[in-house]
C-alpha cells in the first residue's frame, strides 16, 4: 500500500513528535546547542545578496498575512511573553539594549515596531 504525500508527511510529523517527547533533558539541550551552532555558521556564510533576498521574502510574507493570521500571531506572542521568567525578561531587556545601541543612525531614524 503506497501512502499519499500528505499521509507520509503526517506520519513523519508524528514520528518526530514521539522522538522529541522521548528525549532526555540532556539530549534536548545538546540538540538545541547543535541547532544554534548550525544556524550561526549558516548565517555567517551567507552572502549579502542572500540576506537581502530573505529580507525581501519576509517583508512580502508579513504584508500578505490576513487579519486572522496577524491576530493569531499577536496572541501567541502575548502568551509567550507572559510565560517568561523574570530571568528571561531581564535577559531580553539586556539584549534589546545592546541591539539598540548598535544600530546605525539610519536604523535609529526608522521606527521599528516590536514583535
C-alpha positions in Angstrom: 0.0 0.0 0.0 1.5 3.3 -1.1 0.9 6.3 1.1 -0.1 9.7 -0.3 2.4 12.6 0.3 0.0 14.0 2.9 -0.1 10.7 4.8 3.7 10.4 4.6 4.1 13.9 5.9 1.7 13.2 8.8 3.5 10.0 9.7 6.8 11.8 9.7 5.4 14.6 11.9 4.0 12.0 14.4 7.3 10.1 14.4 9.3 13.3 15.1 6.9 14.3 17.8 7.4 10.9 19.6 11.1 11.2 19.1 11.2 14.7 20.7 9.0 13.6 23.6 11.2 10.7 24.4 14.4 12.7 24.6 16.1 13.4 28.0 16.7 17.0 29.1 20.4 16.5 28.3 19.7 15.3 24.8 17.3 18.2 24.3 20.0 20.6 25.4 22.6 19.1 23.1 20.2 19.2 20.2 19.4 22.9 20.9 23.2 23.7 21.0 23.8 21.9 17.8 21.0 23.7 16.0 22.3 27.0 17.4 25.8 26.4 16.1 24.5 25.3 12.7 22.4 28.4 12.3 25.3 30.6 13.4 27.5 29.1 10.7 24.8 29.3 8.2 24.1 33.0 8.8 27.8 33.8 8.8 28.4 32.1 5.4 25.5 33.9 3.7 26.3 36.5 1.1 24.8 40.0 1.3 22.6 39.1 -1.7 21.1 36.1 0.1 20.5 38.2 3.2 18.6 40.7 1.1 16.6 38.0 -0.6 15.5 36.7 2.8 14.6 40.2 4.0 12.5 40.8 0.9 10.8 37.5 1.3 10.0 38.2 4.9 8.7 41.6 4.0 6.3 40.2 1.4 5.2 37.4 3.8 4.3 39.8 6.5 2.5 42.1 4.2 0.4 39.3 2.8 -0.9 37.9 6.0 -4.6 38.0 6.7 -6.0 39.8 9.7 -6.8 36.5 11.3 -3.1 35.4 11.0 -1.9 38.7 12.4 -4.3 38.3 15.4 -3.2 34.8 15.9 0.5 35.8 16.0 -0.3 38.7 18.3 -2.0 36.3 20.8 0.8 33.8 20.6 3.5 36.5 21.3 1.4 37.8 24.2 1.2 34.4 25.8 4.8 33.7 25.1 5.8 37.0 26.8 3.6 36.3 29.8 5.1 32.9 30.3 8.7 34.1 30.6 10.5 34.0 33.9 12.0 37.1 35.4 15.4 36.0 34.4 14.3 35.6 30.7 12.7 39.0 30.8 15.9 40.6 32.1 17.9 38.8 29.5 15.7 40.2 26.8 15.9 43.7 28.1 19.7 43.5 28.1 19.7 42.1 24.6 17.4 44.9 23.3 19.5 47.5 25.0 22.7 46.2 23.2 20.8 45.9 20.0 19.5 49.4 20.2 23.0 50.8 20.9 24.5 49.0 18.0 22.1 50.4 15.4 23.2 52.9 12.8 21.8 56.4 12.6 19.7 55.4 9.6 18.2 52.5 11.5 17.5 54.7 14.5 15.6 57.1 12.4 13.3 54.3 11.2 10.5 53.4 13.5 10.7 49.7 14.3 7.6 48.1 15.8 8.4 45.4 18.3 7.1 41.9 17.5 
